[in-house]
Amino acid sequence: MRLKKLMLGKKVGISIRNYELTNKGDFEKDFDLKRQIRRASVSISSNIAEGFERNTNREFVHFLCISKTTAGAVRSQLYLALDLGCLEKEEFIVLKEKIENIFKMLSGFIKYLDNWTKHFLTFNI
């Protein structure tokens, strides 16, 4: 449970940071990119929370995979924001590292749950 809270907290943190960054500079002019980054950032934590509320590890893993995919989309959008001049290089580096850490944590957690589920099913059959 503690790991899940930590992961969810990191997702919410990047959502808040992305909201702050998209309220200034050239993001003010690019409404589509601004909305897309915000929606995707919020979607990461929303999918984790939704998956956690499901009744099985299998469904939880499914929603974690969706969150992982969305983290990849946010990373892609950050590159686009950098290329368009909406982000300073320093801001980009910090956010890219955060989203890559989220991606790695989700990958590790998915692998852990998959292995646990396989072990549990094998042991109890």
Buried (B, 14 or more C-beta within 10 A) or exposed (E): EEEBEEBBEBBBBBBEBBBEBBEEBBBEEBEEBBEBBBBBBBBBBBBBBBBBEEEEBEBBBBBBBBBBBBBBBBBEBBEBBBEEEBBEEEBBEBBBEBBEEBBEBBBEBBEEBBEEBEEEEEEEE
